[in-house]
Amino acid sequence: MRRYLMISVALLAACCALAQGGRVYIEDFEIVPDSTLTVPVMLANTDSTRGVQFNMTLPDGLSLEEYSATAYSKSYDMTMTTRWSDAGNYYLVILFPSSRICFPPATADVIQLTFKADADFKGGDIALWKCRGSTIDNKAIPLDGDTTTVSVPASSLIGIPIDQQPVKDQFFNLQGMPVASPDTSLFTIRVSTWADGRQTTQKLARGH
C-alpha cells in the first residue's frame, strides 16, 4: 500500500510540474477589415528558457505582414525568423538567442506580429501549436499554446455579407409575365437567384 501511495504521489508531482510549464499566447483582439494591426505574442515561462518556437495557423482573410522581436527579447540577445509551410498552410515562428542567454521566469511580450485583414474578413481563430522552448543545454521545454479569437467591429457586419446576396432578381406579375420592377403592378412576384443556384420567391405589394 505504501508503495502505491509513493507512486501516486510521484505521479501527482509530475502532473503538477507539467501544469506549471510555460505558455505562449496572443490575447484575443479586434481588427477592422482592410487594415493592419500589430499585436504582441506573450511568453509566460516558469523556468529559464533559451528561445521559443511555435506553429501558427491563421484564419482565411488574415495574413502575416511583418514580424519582429520586442525590446524585451532583444535585451536577452534574441532574434527571430518565420518560415511558411506550403504543405501545411502554417507559419513556423522561431525566436532564438545569439548567445547562451536565457529568458528568466517571467511573463512578457517577446514578439510583435503585424496582421492584415482582407476587406471581406469576418473574423476567425489563430491557433498556436507545437510550442516549445529549450534549456541552456538545448533540451526541449514543452509550452502550452492558445487559440486566439479574432473579431471585427460590429459595424463591419451591418448588412448582408456579399456571399449571401442574391446574384439576380426578376419580377413577374400574378399572371407569370415578366415586369421591369415591383412598382409596375399592384402585386408582383420577386424571384431571386442565389450564388449557389437556388431560387426563392416572394410576393410583393406596390411600394414594398
JOMO-V512161 format. One record per pair of residues at least 4 apart in sequence whose ideal C-beta (glycine too) atoms are under 7 Angstrom apart, sorted by the first residue. I is the first residue (numbers start at 1). J is the second residue. Records with the same first field share a line. If there is no record, write none. Layout:
I=J / J
This chain:
1=5
2=6
3=7
4=8
5=9
6=10
7=11
8=12
9=13
10=14
11=15
12=16
13=17
14=18
15=19
16=20
20=46
21=46 / 142 / 143 / 144
22=43 / 44 / 45 / 46 / 47 / 49 / 133 / 141 / 143
23=44 / 143 / 144
24=41 / 43 / 52 / 54 / 128 / 131 / 143 / 145
25=42 / 128 / 146
26=39 / 41 / 126 / 128 / 146 / 148
28=148 / 149
29=37 / 39 / 150
30=151 / 152 / 153
31=35 / 37 / 115 / 117 / 150 / 152
32=117 / 152 / 153 / 156
33=117 / 118 / 119 / 120 / 121 / 152 / 156
34=117 / 118 / 119
35=117
36=65 / 114 / 115 / 116
37=115
38=112 / 113 / 114
39=113 / 115
40=70 / 109 / 111 / 112
41=109 / 110 / 111 / 113
42=107 / 109
43=52 / 103 / 108 / 110
44=107
45=49 / 103 / 105 / 106 / 133
46=105
47=105 / 141
48=102 / 103 / 104 / 105 / 136
49=102 / 103 / 133 / 141
50=97 / 102 / 133 / 134 / 135 / 136
51=78 / 95 / 96 / 97 / 133 / 134
52=95 / 110 / 133
53=92 / 93 / 94 / 95 / 132
54=93 / 128 / 129 / 130 / 131 / 145
55=90 / 92 / 129 / 130
56=90 / 91 / 93 / 126 / 128
57=90 / 127
58=62 / 63 / 64 / 126
59=124 / 125 / 126 / 150
60=124
61=117 / 118 / 120 / 121
62=115 / 117 / 121 / 124 / 150
63=115 / 116
64=91 / 113 / 115
65=114 / 115 / 116
66=114
67=80 / 82 / 111 / 112 / 113
68=112
69=73 / 74 / 78 / 79 / 80 / 95 / 111
70=109 / 110 / 111 / 112
71=75
72=108 / 109 / 110
73=78 / 95 / 110 / 111
74=78
76=97 / 101 / 103
77=97 / 98 / 99 / 101
78=95 / 96 / 97
79=96 / 98
80=94 / 95 / 111
81=94
82=91 / 92 / 93
83=91 / 92
84=91
85=89 / 90 / 92
93=111
95=110 / 111
97=101
100=136
102=136
117=121
120=162
121=152
122=152 / 161
123=150 / 151 / 152
124=150
125=147 / 148 / 149 / 150
126=148 / 150
127=147
128=145 / 146
129=145
131=143 / 144 / 145
132=140 / 141 / 142 / 143
133=141 / 143
134=138 / 139 / 140 / 141
135=139 / 141
152=156 / 157
160=164 / 165
163=195
166=192 / 193 / 194
167=193 / 194 / 195
168=193
169=190 / 192
170=178 / 191
171=179 / 181 / 182 / 188 / 190
172=176 / 177 / 178 / 179 / 188 / 189 / 191
173=177 / 179 / 185 / 188
174=187
179=184 / 185 / 188
180=184
182=188 / 190 / 204 / 206
183=206
186=206
187=203 / 204 / 205
188=204
189=201 / 203
190=201 / 202 / 204
191=199 / 201
192=199 / 200
193=199
194=198
204=208
